[in-house]
Amino acid sequence: DQQVKQNSPSLSVQEGRISILNCDYTNSMFDYFLWYKKYPAEGPTFLISISSIKDKNEDGRFTVFLNKSAKHLSLHIVPSQPGDSAVYFCAAEVNQAGTALIFGKGTTLSVSS
Amino acid sequence: NAGVTQTPKFRILKIGQSMTLQCTQDMNHNYMYWYRQDPGMGLKLIYYSVGAGITDKGEVPNGYNVSRSTTEDFPLRLELAAPSQTSVYFCASSYEKGGYNEQFFGPGTRLTVL
């Protein structure tokens, strides 16, 4: 039973446009949600996080929105750049010492110039 | 800082062979993790450690063992390799940052069992 779901395996957008990546979850006990970005042959790298008590967090071109009632979060990238082309993983954690992350399957974003 | 380093980068094993995947971090993080990623899937936790001498099972521990004798090192042992263990293995370490654990990942080890 997947606790974190990314239902879109892929997304293609043009450079300069907005990219919206979606994520749904089932466990209402999650305290934090994190987005990781992964390039081929590399490990995932942390992008942005949001606490379950917030509804928005912004960092430069990246904004994450959280809708707790719908158990849904989304990552907005504006404007999209070709270097943003990567696999994006949504992850969630319960806030305990050393708690591991629960990952979604990932969405592959392709930004064309 | 080198961050999290993993060796080897690639390995092909025959069924029944054993091997150890090495992981080292130089950030003095207490928490370390092993994940595996199968094609088209997210990362799944194999084992984790909250400090030297303390390890615990994750979601998919069968067929693996770990040890944590130092803060820096967290090796993953496969005793009897099976084709189902063909995967990419990621080691990670973390510290608590403002209430959540930001995990830092190594580059991965791609393992094929034939």
Backbone of each chain as ProteinMPNN parsed JSONL, in Angstrom:
{"seq_chain_A": "DQQVKQNSPSLSVQEGRISILNCDYTNSMFDYFLWYKKYPAEGPTFLISISSIKDKNEDGRFTVFLNKSAKHLSLHIVPSQPGDSAVYFCAAEVNQAGTALIFGKGTTLSVSS", "coords_chain_A": {"N_chain_A": [[0.846, -1.186, 0.0], [0.79, 2.005, -1.093], [1.993, 4.82, 0.512], [2.743, 7.29, -0.284], [2.098, 8.884, -3.228], [2.841, 9.419, -6.601], [1.282, 10.128, -9.317], [1.74, 10.785, -11.94], [3.924, 9.701, -14.263], [5.553, 11.139, -15.969], [6.36, 14.434, -17.251], [6.174, 17.044, -19.545], [7.417, 20.205, -20.396], [7.693, 23.544, -21.73], [10.569, 25.63, -21.904], [10.663, 28.342, -19.649], [7.999, 28.229, -19.052], [5.511, 27.225, -16.554], [6.109, 24.497, -14.375], [4.301, 21.909, -12.908], [4.28, 19.638, -10.431], [2.786, 16.848, -8.993], [1.623, 15.298, -5.922], [0.281, 12.842, -3.834], [-0.856, 11.713, -0.633], [-1.434, 9.272, 1.963], [-1.181, 8.942, 4.685], [-2.028, 10.566, 7.513], [-0.379, 11.22, 9.56], [2.05, 12.189, 8.821], [4.684, 14.511, 9.248], [6.39, 16.168, 7.867], [7.027, 17.115, 4.494], [9.013, 16.472, 1.696], [10.794, 17.432, -1.208], [12.788, 15.882, -3.595], [15.37, 15.947, -6.022], [16.59, 14.245, -8.837], [19.279, 13.473, -10.864], [20.375, 11.488, -13.699], [22.451, 8.709, -12.862], [23.247, 9.796, -10.481], [22.904, 10.472, -6.92], [19.807, 11.247, -5.183], [19.041, 14.715, -4.555], [18.308, 17.118, -2.078], [15.6, 19.382, -2.367], [13.376, 21.107, -1.547], [11.286, 21.694, 1.324], [8.287, 21.19, 3.301], [6.44, 21.914, 6.17], [3.864, 20.105, 7.883], [2.142, 21.832, 9.065], [2.043, 24.083, 7.624], [0.954, 25.812, 4.617], [2.249, 26.61, 2.417], [5.449, 26.938, 0.95], [8.254, 28.676, -0.128], [11.043, 28.928, -2.288], [13.071, 30.638, -4.041], [12.793, 29.837, -7.39], [11.161, 27.751, -6.831], [8.23, 26.481, -5.408], [6.314, 24.999, -2.917], [3.146, 23.679, -2.349], [0.726, 22.81, 0.064], [-2.113, 20.917, 0.668], [-3.86, 19.942, 3.149], [-6.384, 18.901, 3.734], [-7.098, 17.625, 1.432], [-5.064, 15.863, 1.273], [-2.824, 16.356, -0.37], [-0.054, 17.528, -2.224], [1.881, 19.901, -4.087], [4.499, 20.75, -6.342], [5.733, 23.666, -7.652], [7.469, 25.011, -10.345], [8.851, 27.855, -11.463], [10.345, 30.302, -13.517], [10.449, 27.446, -15.684], [13.47, 25.697, -16.479], [15.859, 24.308, -18.806], [17.841, 22.916, -17.363], [16.407, 21.96, -15.247], [15.425, 19.559, -15.908], [14.891, 16.378, -14.839], [14.42, 13.645, -12.5], [11.843, 13.919, -10.181], [11.247, 13.41, -6.837], [8.741, 12.966, -4.478], [8.597, 13.005, -0.986], [7.96, 11.837, 2.353], [7.845, 12.245, 5.918], [7.592, 11.065, 9.307], [8.051, 12.887, 12.193], [10.473, 11.797, 13.869], [13.433, 10.869, 15.653], [15.942, 10.3, 13.376], [14.213, 9.219, 11.521], [13.264, 7.488, 8.614], [12.653, 8.349, 5.166], [9.609, 8.194, 3.308], [9.131, 7.421, 0.065], [7.686, 8.593, -3.029], [7.071, 7.277, -6.384], [8.253, 8.883, -8.231], [8.498, 11.547, -10.676], [9.29, 12.177, -13.96], [10.631, 15.013, -15.231], [10.768, 16.9, -18.154], [12.229, 19.564, -19.681], [11.998, 21.573, -22.386], [13.884, 23.551, -24.679]], "CA_chain_A": [[0.0, 0.0, 0.0], [1.653, 3.172, -1.219], [1.587, 5.937, 1.351], [3.055, 8.506, -1.043], [1.829, 8.545, -4.622], [3.03, 10.374, -7.683], [0.54, 9.404, -10.343], [2.201, 11.13, -13.29], [5.315, 9.259, -14.424], [6.363, 12.087, -16.715], [5.794, 15.748, -17.536], [6.997, 17.818, -20.481], [7.041, 21.62, -20.465], [8.629, 24.378, -22.478], [11.382, 26.559, -21.124], [10.001, 29.591, -19.312], [6.644, 27.978, -18.55], [5.434, 26.664, -15.216], [6.014, 23.048, -14.196], [3.565, 21.557, -11.695], [4.412, 18.211, -10.114], [1.806, 16.535, -7.964], [1.908, 14.207, -4.993], [-0.796, 12.552, -2.894], [-0.432, 10.838, 0.454], [-2.549, 8.663, 2.674], [-0.938, 8.907, 6.122], [-2.216, 11.903, 8.087], [0.61, 11.423, 10.623], [3.284, 12.774, 8.29], [4.979, 15.833, 9.785], [7.094, 16.961, 6.867], [7.088, 16.631, 3.118], [10.222, 16.948, 1.06], [10.993, 17.124, -2.619], [14.155, 15.603, -3.997], [15.617, 15.983, -7.45], [17.622, 13.252, -9.148], [19.817, 13.364, -12.217], [20.868, 10.132, -13.994], [23.734, 8.258, -12.312], [23.575, 10.525, -9.262], [21.934, 10.291, -5.86], [18.846, 12.351, -5.036], [19.464, 15.878, -3.775], [17.189, 17.819, -1.454], [15.178, 20.583, -3.077], [12.558, 21.986, -0.725], [10.442, 20.957, 2.254], [7.181, 21.919, 3.892], [5.877, 21.335, 7.377], [2.435, 19.798, 7.755], [1.33, 22.912, 9.618], [2.087, 25.179, 6.666], [0.305, 25.497, 3.351], [3.084, 27.062, 1.306], [6.842, 27.28, 1.212], [8.828, 29.173, -1.37], [12.491, 29.075, -2.305], [13.465, 31.024, -5.398], [11.841, 29.443, -8.437], [10.444, 26.568, -6.374], [7.215, 26.678, -4.388], [5.532, 23.798, -2.632], [1.841, 23.935, -1.759], [0.184, 21.653, 0.768], [-3.544, 20.923, 0.948], [-3.998, 18.825, 4.087], [-7.715, 18.283, 3.679], [-7.098, 16.751, 0.261], [-3.851, 15.055, 1.354], [-2.212, 16.604, -1.673], [0.903, 18.615, -2.328], [2.387, 20.121, -5.438], [5.734, 21.525, -6.495], [5.679, 24.547, -8.799], [8.758, 25.54, -10.781], [8.589, 28.985, -12.356], [10.113, 29.656, -14.8], [11.185, 26.193, -15.885], [14.706, 25.809, -17.251], [16.311, 22.981, -19.271], [18.587, 22.258, -16.287], [15.464, 21.368, -14.291], [15.067, 18.229, -16.393], [15.37, 15.409, -13.861], [13.332, 12.935, -11.827], [11.494, 14.568, -8.932], [10.612, 12.518, -5.88], [8.042, 13.469, -3.317], [8.894, 12.132, 0.151], [7.29, 12.267, 3.574], [8.392, 11.625, 7.118], [7.056, 11.332, 10.632], [9.162, 13.55, 12.857], [11.139, 11.122, 14.979], [14.879, 10.875, 15.461], [16.458, 9.38, 12.372], [13.152, 8.572, 10.734], [13.527, 7.428, 7.188], [11.67, 8.956, 4.291], [8.759, 7.375, 2.449], [9.235, 8.059, -1.249], [6.849, 8.252, -4.166], [7.8, 6.638, -7.47], [8.968, 9.888, -8.999], [7.991, 12.087, -11.937], [10.383, 12.652, -14.813], [10.34, 16.307, -15.851], [11.587, 17.276, -19.309], [12.027, 20.962, -20.049], [12.588, 21.778, -23.708], [14.218, 24.952, -24.979]], "C_chain_A": [[0.886, 1.243, 0.0], [1.143, 4.296, -0.345], [1.812, 7.271, 0.653], [2.953, 8.16, -2.526], [2.115, 9.709, -5.547], [2.467, 9.71, -8.916], [0.955, 9.738, -11.768], [3.647, 10.709, -13.444], [6.184, 10.296, -15.118], [5.585, 13.371, -16.979], [6.743, 16.465, -18.484], [6.497, 19.243, -20.524], [8.086, 22.364, -21.284], [9.37, 25.305, -21.524], [10.614, 27.854, -20.886], [8.592, 29.402, -18.765], [6.693, 27.424, -17.141], [5.376, 25.142, -15.282], [5.291, 22.805, -12.878], [3.642, 20.046, -11.513], [3.545, 17.916, -8.902], [2.157, 15.301, -7.135], [0.717, 14.054, -4.051], [-0.279, 11.621, -1.812], [-1.65, 10.337, 1.217], [-2.405, 8.761, 4.192], [-1.021, 10.316, 6.713], [-1.229, 12.198, 9.219], [1.913, 12.043, 10.113], [3.457, 14.201, 8.802], [5.613, 16.758, 8.746], [7.0, 16.272, 5.515], [8.282, 17.278, 2.445], [10.192, 16.588, -0.416], [12.48, 16.951, -2.878], [14.212, 15.572, -5.518], [16.737, 14.995, -7.753], [17.991, 13.296, -10.627], [20.3, 11.93, -12.438], [22.253, 9.889, -13.401], [24.183, 9.08, -11.101], [22.565, 10.157, -8.184], [20.953, 11.448, -5.819], [19.446, 13.498, -4.226], [18.222, 16.627, -3.291], [16.885, 19.121, -2.187], [14.453, 21.556, -2.154], [11.689, 21.131, 0.18], [9.266, 21.821, 2.692], [6.699, 21.169, 5.121], [4.387, 21.082, 7.181], [1.544, 20.894, 8.33], [1.334, 24.159, 8.719], [1.279, 24.81, 5.424], [1.132, 25.927, 2.14], [4.507, 27.293, 1.794], [7.507, 27.598, -0.12], [10.331, 29.317, -1.235], [12.907, 29.36, -3.739], [12.401, 30.637, -6.405], [10.925, 28.298, -8.001], [9.47, 26.921, -5.253], [6.483, 25.365, -4.177], [4.262, 24.23, -1.91], [1.328, 22.651, -1.113], [-1.292, 21.87, 1.054], [-3.839, 19.711, 1.836], [-5.35, 18.139, 3.981], [-7.807, 17.314, 2.515], [-5.937, 15.763, 0.29], [-3.09, 15.138, 0.035], [-1.187, 17.723, -1.554], [1.407, 18.721, -3.762], [3.639, 20.992, -5.382], [5.603, 22.337, -7.777], [7.079, 25.068, -9.107], [8.469, 26.627, -11.814], [9.769, 29.95, -12.359], [10.929, 28.372, -14.926], [12.398, 26.416, -16.784], [15.137, 24.404, -17.706], [17.081, 22.208, -18.207], [17.706, 21.655, -15.209], [15.059, 19.968, -14.715], [15.725, 17.17, -15.503], [14.169, 14.602, -13.376], [13.1, 13.619, -10.484], [10.739, 13.575, -8.056], [9.952, 13.325, -4.777], [8.334, 12.489, -2.182], [8.23, 12.709, 1.394], [7.935, 11.587, 4.764], [7.548, 11.975, 8.341], [8.228, 11.819, 11.466], [9.627, 12.815, 14.11], [12.624, 11.067, 14.655], [15.288, 9.824, 14.444], [15.401, 8.694, 11.549], [13.484, 8.605, 9.261], [12.381, 8.067, 6.424], [10.865, 7.896, 3.571], [8.686, 8.095, 1.115], [8.092, 7.657, -2.167], [7.716, 7.67, -5.273], [8.564, 7.619, -8.346], [8.229, 10.313, -10.259], [9.183, 12.612, -12.724], [9.945, 13.922, -15.523], [11.306, 16.554, -17.002], [11.236, 18.696, -19.698], [12.754, 21.2, -21.366], [12.802, 23.259, -23.968], [13.66, 25.365, -26.336]], "O_chain_A": [[1.627, 1.502, 0.949], [-0.02, 4.685, -0.449], [1.149, 8.261, 0.961], [3.635, 7.259, -3.014], [1.687, 10.838, -5.306], [3.099, 8.829, -9.499], [0.562, 9.044, -12.705], [4.525, 11.301, -12.816], [7.395, 10.345, -14.901], [4.355, 13.406, -16.94], [7.954, 16.497, -18.265], [5.298, 19.481, -20.67], [9.199, 21.885, -21.5], [8.852, 25.702, -20.481], [9.993, 28.397, -21.8], [8.049, 30.286, -18.103], [7.769, 27.18, -16.594], [4.69, 24.57, -16.128], [5.618, 23.413, -11.858], [3.137, 19.279, -12.332], [3.569, 18.646, -7.911], [2.874, 14.403, -7.577], [0.206, 15.046, -3.531], [0.633, 10.829, -2.051], [-2.741, 10.899, 1.127], [-3.399, 8.672, 4.912], [-0.168, 11.158, 6.434], [-1.235, 13.296, 9.777], [2.786, 12.384, 10.911], [2.518, 14.997, 8.795], [5.394, 17.97, 8.753], [6.909, 15.049, 5.406], [8.533, 18.473, 2.602], [9.632, 15.566, -0.812], [13.309, 17.751, -2.446], [13.246, 15.223, -6.197], [17.718, 14.916, -7.014], [17.141, 13.173, -11.509], [20.603, 11.227, -11.474], [23.117, 10.765, -13.438], [25.359, 9.063, -10.737], [21.505, 9.603, -8.477], [21.233, 12.517, -6.361], [20.256, 13.278, -3.325], [17.227, 16.746, -4.006], [17.79, 19.861, -2.573], [14.874, 22.703, -2.001], [11.385, 19.983, -0.145], [9.258, 23.033, 2.479], [6.569, 19.945, 5.11], [3.731, 21.771, 6.399], [0.332, 20.891, 8.112], [0.696, 25.163, 9.036], [0.959, 23.641, 5.205], [0.774, 25.651, 0.995], [4.733, 27.78, 2.902], [7.341, 26.878, -1.104], [10.836, 29.767, -0.207], [13.073, 28.445, -4.546], [11.248, 31.053, -6.295], [10.011, 27.924, -8.735], [9.838, 27.575, -4.277], [6.082, 24.701, -5.133], [4.3, 25.039, -0.983], [1.473, 21.559, -1.661], [-1.675, 22.894, 1.62], [-4.04, 18.6, 1.344], [-5.441, 16.92, 4.124], [-8.506, 16.304, 2.592], [-5.84, 14.907, -0.59], [-2.763, 14.125, -0.583], [-1.414, 18.728, -0.879], [1.361, 17.764, -4.535], [3.803, 21.839, -4.504], [5.389, 21.781, -8.854], [7.788, 25.517, -8.206], [7.922, 26.363, -12.885], [10.174, 30.393, -11.284], [11.994, 28.251, -14.322], [12.359, 27.213, -17.722], [14.806, 23.417, -17.049], [16.991, 20.982, -18.146], [18.192, 20.921, -14.349], [14.409, 19.258, -13.947], [16.95, 17.08, -15.425], [13.037, 14.849, -13.794], [14.046, 13.869, -9.737], [9.74, 12.985, -8.466], [10.544, 14.25, -4.221], [8.321, 11.276, -2.392], [7.972, 13.909, 1.478], [8.498, 10.499, 4.646], [6.894, 13.016, 8.402], [9.298, 11.209, 11.44], [9.247, 13.143, 15.234], [13.016, 11.206, 13.496], [15.027, 8.633, 14.61], [15.679, 7.667, 10.929], [13.929, 9.622, 8.729], [11.296, 8.294, 6.96], [11.379, 6.822, 3.257], [8.235, 9.238, 1.04], [7.59, 6.535, -2.102], [8.936, 7.574, -5.134], [9.431, 7.216, -9.121], [7.447, 9.554, -10.831], [9.984, 13.395, -12.212], [9.005, 13.909, -16.317], [12.52, 16.431, -16.84], [10.084, 18.998, -20.008], [13.973, 21.048, -21.451], [12.017, 24.105, -23.54], [13.842, 26.508, -26.756]]}, "seq_chain_B": "NAGVTQTPKFRILKIGQSMTLQCTQDMNHNYMYWYRQDPGMGLKLIYYSVGAGITDKGEVPNGYNVSRSTTEDFPLRLELAAPSQTSVYFCASSYEKGGYNEQFFGPGTRLTVL", "coords_chain_B": {"N_chain_B": [[34.4, 18.933, 1.938], [33.63, 15.53, 1.268], [31.15, 14.471, 1.44], [28.712, 11.99, 1.117], [30.024, 8.959, 0.3], [30.142, 6.148, -1.874], [31.091, 2.82, -2.559], [31.378, -0.212, -4.514], [30.857, 1.544, -7.707], [29.575, 0.124, -9.677], [28.56, -3.312, -10.007], [28.644, -6.732, -10.838], [27.176, -9.678, -9.881], [27.197, -13.213, -9.322], [24.537, -15.552, -8.832], [24.123, -16.459, -5.46], [26.609, -15.561, -4.64], [28.453, -13.39, -2.401], [28.698, -10.024, -1.127], [29.947, -6.802, -0.05], [28.635, -3.632, 0.212], [30.032, -0.509, 0.36], [29.809, 2.398, 2.436], [30.463, 5.691, 3.299], [30.483, 8.618, 5.289], [31.369, 12.035, 5.767], [30.363, 14.028, 7.309], [29.756, 13.953, 9.912], [27.278, 13.001, 10.674], [24.69, 11.596, 12.637], [22.675, 9.878, 11.793], [22.135, 7.268, 9.517], [21.367, 5.583, 6.403], [20.191, 2.915, 4.297], [18.948, 2.543, 1.091], [17.081, 1.002, -1.554], [16.519, 1.219, -5.051], [14.336, 0.203, -7.38], [13.682, -0.282, -10.907], [11.592, 2.288, -12.147], [10.429, 2.716, -9.728], [10.004, 4.12, -6.424], [12.368, 4.991, -3.806], [13.186, 2.495, -1.469], [13.412, 1.68, 1.957], [16.02, -0.146, 3.411], [17.744, -0.742, 5.663], [18.486, 1.125, 8.648], [20.326, 3.452, 10.734], [20.705, 4.972, 13.867], [22.884, 5.783, 15.177], [26.313, 5.024, 16.099], [26.725, 1.586, 16.589], [24.034, 1.049, 16.707], [21.421, -0.299, 14.95], [18.645, -0.808, 12.716], [15.824, -2.493, 11.2], [14.41, -1.728, 8.006], [11.912, -1.255, 5.521], [12.373, -3.312, 3.627], [14.253, -5.554, 4.512], [15.089, -8.205, 4.139], [17.565, -10.552, 3.264], [19.727, -8.97, 3.561], [22.354, -7.474, 5.565], [23.613, -5.261, 8.102], [26.081, -3.146, 9.683], [27.298, -0.908, 12.187], [29.907, 0.378, 13.205], [31.349, 2.677, 13.491], [30.843, 6.268, 13.458], [31.151, 7.214, 10.894], [30.995, 5.119, 8.968], [28.92, 2.773, 7.218], [28.372, -0.091, 6.267], [26.765, -2.303, 3.91], [25.734, -5.586, 3.706], [25.411, -8.281, 1.494], [24.521, -11.554, 1.602], [23.812, -14.01, 0.238], [23.501, -13.672, -2.871], [20.691, -12.86, -4.905], [18.646, -12.843, -7.911], [16.532, -11.067, -7.47], [17.647, -9.062, -6.018], [18.85, -7.367, -7.721], [19.375, -4.068, -8.398], [19.503, -0.498, -7.773], [21.475, 0.834, -5.296], [21.31, 3.068, -2.659], [23.022, 4.98, -0.315], [22.523, 7.019, 2.542], [22.825, 9.911, 4.663], [21.931, 11.846, 7.555], [20.907, 14.818, 9.368], [19.118, 16.447, 11.97], [17.194, 19.109, 10.969], [15.753, 21.945, 11.742], [13.465, 20.569, 12.532], [12.972, 18.59, 10.638], [14.46, 15.806, 8.906], [17.01, 16.334, 6.836], [18.151, 14.517, 4.26], [21.197, 13.363, 2.931], [22.439, 12.05, 0.025], [24.441, 9.385, -1.317], [26.143, 8.61, -4.475], [25.223, 6.202, -5.401], [25.132, 2.604, -5.952], [25.177, 0.424, -8.579], [23.842, -2.656, -8.876], [23.92, -5.836, -10.31], [22.548, -9.022, -10.435], [23.19, -12.132, -11.655]], "CA_chain_B": [[33.758, 17.678, 2.356], [33.242, 14.645, 0.18], [29.744, 14.13, 1.607], [28.476, 10.558, 1.242], [30.677, 8.23, -0.779], [29.766, 4.746, -1.973], [31.869, 1.982, -3.461], [31.759, 0.247, -5.848], [29.796, 2.199, -8.484], [28.889, -0.94, -10.409], [29.029, -4.654, -9.682], [27.85, -7.859, -11.319], [27.363, -10.844, -9.025], [26.498, -14.439, -9.68], [23.612, -16.032, -7.796], [24.776, -17.137, -4.356], [27.812, -14.862, -4.182], [28.213, -12.366, -1.392], [29.499, -8.82, -1.275], [29.667, -5.699, 0.858], [28.577, -2.295, -0.351], [30.614, 0.398, 1.337], [29.265, 3.743, 2.531], [31.177, 6.537, 4.26], [30.116, 10.035, 5.26], [32.328, 12.848, 6.519], [29.631, 15.174, 7.818], [29.511, 13.693, 11.334], [25.86, 12.772, 10.888], [24.37, 10.415, 13.432], [21.721, 8.984, 11.148], [22.506, 6.755, 8.201], [20.303, 4.776, 5.807], [20.366, 2.24, 3.021], [17.747, 2.407, 0.275], [17.215, 0.444, -2.882], [15.571, 1.745, -6.026], [14.079, -0.665, -8.519], [13.256, 0.527, -12.062], [10.241, 2.845, -12.127], [9.895, 2.731, -8.372], [10.671, 5.015, -5.483], [13.373, 4.373, -2.957], [12.65, 1.749, -0.329], [14.387, 1.599, 3.032], [16.48, -1.497, 3.743], [18.171, -0.652, 7.053], [18.928, 2.433, 9.052], [21.074, 3.497, 11.989], [20.598, 6.282, 14.525], [24.176, 6.083, 15.777], [27.242, 3.893, 16.123], [26.297, 0.458, 17.393], [22.568, 0.914, 16.705], [20.841, -0.449, 13.615], [17.281, -1.331, 12.735], [15.316, -2.873, 9.887], [13.473, -0.879, 7.311], [10.767, -1.898, 4.862], [12.767, -4.485, 2.837], [15.561, -5.966, 5.037], [15.43, -9.609, 3.919], [18.692, -10.81, 2.381], [20.769, -7.969, 3.82], [22.773, -7.198, 6.93], [24.387, -4.037, 8.25], [26.769, -2.905, 10.943], [27.68, 0.501, 12.313], [30.92, 0.411, 14.265], [31.815, 4.056, 13.622], [29.878, 7.259, 12.949], [31.366, 7.497, 9.48], [30.826, 4.003, 8.042], [27.67, 2.003, 7.345], [28.391, -1.051, 5.165], [25.609, -3.179, 3.665], [26.215, -6.899, 3.326], [24.526, -9.243, 0.839], [25.146, -12.843, 1.887], [23.549, -14.971, -0.843], [22.868, -12.807, -3.854], [19.587, -13.402, -5.705], [18.271, -11.906, -8.975], [15.622, -10.04, -6.934], [18.442, -7.991, -5.416], [19.303, -6.468, -8.777], [18.792, -2.785, -8.065], [20.468, 0.555, -7.466], [21.504, 1.005, -3.85], [21.721, 4.401, -2.21], [23.289, 5.237, 1.093], [22.246, 8.408, 2.881], [23.017, 10.3, 6.05], [21.113, 13.021, 7.83], [20.863, 15.443, 10.67], [17.826, 17.109, 12.144], [17.314, 20.52, 10.577], [14.49, 22.666, 11.881], [12.327, 19.689, 12.726], [12.946, 17.468, 9.724], [15.766, 15.235, 8.595], [17.44, 16.497, 5.453], [19.044, 13.412, 3.967], [22.202, 13.549, 1.891], [22.601, 10.753, -0.613], [25.593, 9.058, -2.124], [25.85, 8.497, -5.902], [24.586, 4.93, -5.709], [25.835, 1.428, -6.472], [24.29, -0.35, -9.447], [24.154, -4.073, -8.693], [23.209, -6.812, -11.142], [22.76, -10.41, -10.021], [22.85, -13.009, -12.791]], "C_chain_B": [[33.372, 16.841, 1.16], [31.756, 14.307, 0.264], [29.59, 12.642, 1.87], [29.123, 9.866, 0.045], [30.299, 6.757, -0.703], [30.715, 4.038, -2.927], [31.341, 0.559, -3.394], [30.614, 1.004, -6.526], [28.944, 1.157, -9.212], [29.431, -2.29, -9.943], [28.072, -5.659, -10.297], [28.188, -9.055, -10.442], [26.683, -12.047, -9.648], [25.602, -14.833, -8.513], [24.4, -16.789, -6.726], [26.049, -16.486, -3.852], [27.439, -13.85, -3.103], [29.094, -11.152, -1.679], [29.092, -7.785, -0.225], [29.694, -4.396, 0.083], [29.051, -1.328, 0.735], [29.95, 1.769, 1.281], [30.005, 4.495, 3.625], [30.684, 7.966, 4.131], [31.07, 10.814, 6.177], [31.678, 14.089, 7.111], [29.28, 15.027, 9.292], [28.016, 13.55, 11.647], [25.633, 11.522, 11.722], [23.555, 9.393, 12.652], [22.225, 8.563, 9.773], [21.485, 5.736, 7.733], [20.823, 4.046, 4.571], [19.01, 2.104, 2.351], [18.1, 1.599, -0.974], [16.149, 1.05, -3.781], [15.487, 0.781, -7.197], [13.542, 0.186, -9.668], [11.811, 0.988, -11.945], [9.62, 2.941, -10.742], [10.604, 3.798, -7.543], [11.708, 4.269, -4.677], [12.708, 3.68, -1.773], [13.748, 1.515, 0.693], [14.725, 0.155, 3.349], [16.819, -1.576, 5.23], [18.497, 0.795, 7.363], [19.634, 2.35, 10.402], [20.961, 4.903, 12.576], [21.891, 6.656, 15.253], [25.046, 4.845, 15.782], [26.737, 2.826, 17.075], [24.802, 0.194, 17.398], [22.068, 0.828, 15.272], [19.435, -1.008, 13.748], [16.809, -1.584, 11.314], [14.388, -1.812, 9.336], [12.372, -1.704, 6.678], [11.148, -3.212, 4.184], [14.119, -5.036, 3.284], [16.017, -7.372, 4.645], [16.553, -9.764, 2.896], [19.861, -9.873, 2.594], [21.14, -7.949, 5.306], [23.598, -5.93, 6.953], [25.124, -4.052, 9.582], [27.129, -1.437, 10.995], [28.648, 0.605, 13.497], [31.476, 1.816, 14.489], [30.719, 4.997, 13.134], [29.954, 7.373, 11.439], [30.9, 6.388, 8.537], [29.558, 3.199, 8.308], [27.621, 1.011, 6.183], [27.141, -1.921, 5.118], [26.12, -4.493, 3.098], [25.098, -7.702, 2.661], [25.187, -10.603, 0.987], [24.988, -13.849, 0.747], [22.769, -14.224, -1.927], [21.808, -13.55, -4.674], [19.221, -12.387, -6.784], [17.347, -10.786, -8.484], [16.374, -8.879, -6.266], [19.121, -7.1, -6.463], [18.601, -5.13, -8.595], [19.902, -1.738, -8.009], [20.354, 0.844, -5.974], [22.063, 2.383, -3.495], [21.92, 4.412, -0.709], [23.015, 6.711, 1.359], [22.587, 8.659, 4.336], [22.225, 11.571, 6.302], [21.368, 13.576, 9.218], [19.519, 16.146, 10.761], [17.989, 18.602, 11.908], [15.951, 21.162, 10.702], [13.29, 21.76, 11.945], [12.251, 18.539, 11.763], [14.373, 17.022, 9.453], [16.072, 15.427, 7.12], [18.476, 15.424, 5.163], [19.939, 13.744, 2.788], [22.538, 12.169, 1.336], [23.949, 10.615, -1.309], [25.179, 8.86, -3.572], [25.236, 7.17, -6.303], [25.548, 3.849, -6.17], [24.835, 0.644, -7.302], [24.716, -1.808, -9.402], [23.282, -4.927, -9.605], [23.567, -8.206, -10.664], [22.265, -11.329, -11.131], [22.946, -14.473, -12.4]], "O_chain_B": [[32.857, 17.352, 0.166], [31.161, 13.899, -0.733], [30.258, 12.091, 2.744], [28.792, 10.17, -1.101], [30.155, 6.192, 0.381], [31.095, 4.579, -3.966], [30.891, 0.134, -2.33], [29.519, 1.092, -5.972], [27.73, 1.313, -9.337], [30.589, -2.408, -9.542], [26.855, -5.472, -10.284], [29.358, -9.403, -10.282], [25.719, -11.915, -10.402], [25.872, -14.494, -7.36], [25.23, -17.644, -7.036], [26.526, -16.811, -2.765], [26.271, -13.507, -2.922], [30.101, -11.248, -2.381], [28.036, -7.887, 0.398], [30.661, -4.096, -0.616], [28.55, -1.326, 1.859], [29.574, 2.242, 0.209], [30.155, 3.998, 4.741], [30.489, 8.473, 3.026], [31.511, 10.316, 7.213], [32.352, 15.082, 7.383], [28.588, 15.873, 9.858], [27.551, 13.921, 12.725], [26.307, 10.509, 11.534], [23.726, 8.187, 12.828], [22.676, 9.385, 8.977], [20.814, 5.097, 8.544], [21.754, 4.492, 3.901], [18.05, 1.62, 2.949], [19.258, 1.528, -1.386], [15.038, 1.354, -3.346], [16.464, 0.575, -7.915], [13.001, 1.266, -9.43], [10.913, 0.189, -11.679], [8.428, 3.216, -10.603], [11.661, 4.304, -7.92], [11.901, 3.065, -4.846], [11.787, 4.216, -1.158], [14.881, 1.189, 0.337], [13.834, -0.673, 3.534], [16.247, -2.383, 5.963], [18.753, 1.594, 6.462], [19.56, 1.345, 11.109], [21.105, 5.896, 11.864], [21.979, 7.718, 15.871], [24.573, 3.743, 15.503], [26.369, 3.111, 18.214], [24.341, -0.766, 18.014], [22.259, 1.749, 14.478], [19.083, -1.605, 14.766], [17.305, -0.991, 10.357], [13.69, -1.109, 10.066], [11.95, -2.723, 7.223], [10.34, -4.14, 4.158], [15.067, -4.993, 2.499], [17.192, -7.705, 4.798], [16.505, -9.188, 1.809], [20.872, -9.962, 1.897], [20.36, -8.348, 6.171], [24.212, -5.56, 5.952], [24.836, -4.851, 10.472], [27.254, -0.789, 9.956], [28.249, 0.881, 14.628], [32.013, 2.11, 15.556], [29.775, 4.566, 12.471], [28.942, 7.602, 10.777], [30.456, 6.674, 7.424], [29.173, 2.974, 9.455], [26.902, 1.243, 5.21], [26.541, -2.232, 6.147], [26.86, -4.502, 2.114], [23.989, -7.798, 3.186], [26.317, -10.784, 0.534], [25.969, -14.474, 0.344], [21.54, -14.158, -1.895], [21.998, -14.697, -5.077], [19.454, -11.192, -6.603], [17.377, -9.679, -9.023], [15.785, -7.835, -5.985], [19.875, -6.191, -6.118], [17.373, -5.061, -8.634], [21.081, -2.05, -8.176], [19.259, 1.072, -5.459], [23.125, 2.794, -3.963], [21.092, 3.917, 0.056], [23.25, 7.556, 0.494], [22.632, 7.731, 5.144], [21.887, 12.292, 5.363], [21.941, 12.929, 10.095], [18.868, 16.404, 9.749], [18.801, 19.269, 12.549], [15.082, 20.948, 9.856], [12.211, 22.119, 11.474], [11.531, 17.577, 12.027], [15.342, 17.732, 9.721], [15.48, 14.776, 6.26], [19.557, 15.422, 5.753], [19.506, 14.321, 1.791], [22.875, 11.248, 2.079], [24.516, 11.583, -1.815], [23.99, 8.931, -3.884], [24.773, 7.023, -7.434], [26.622, 4.128, -6.702], [23.78, 0.246, -6.809], [25.814, -2.156, -9.836], [22.064, -4.757, -9.662], [24.743, -8.536, -10.506], [21.09, -11.312, -11.498], [22.696, -15.351, -13.226]]}, "name": "protein", "num_of_chains": 2, "seq": "DQQVKQNSPSLSVQEGRISILNCDYTNSMFDYFLWYKKYPAEGPTFLISISSIKDKNEDGRFTVFLNKSAKHLSLHIVPSQPGDSAVYFCAAEVNQAGTALIFGKGTTLSVSSNAGVTQTPKFRILKIGQSMTLQCTQDMNHNYMYWYRQDPGMGLKLIYYSVGAGITDKGEVPNGYNVSRSTTEDFPLRLELAAPSQTSVYFCASSYEKGGYNEQFFGPGTRLTVL"}
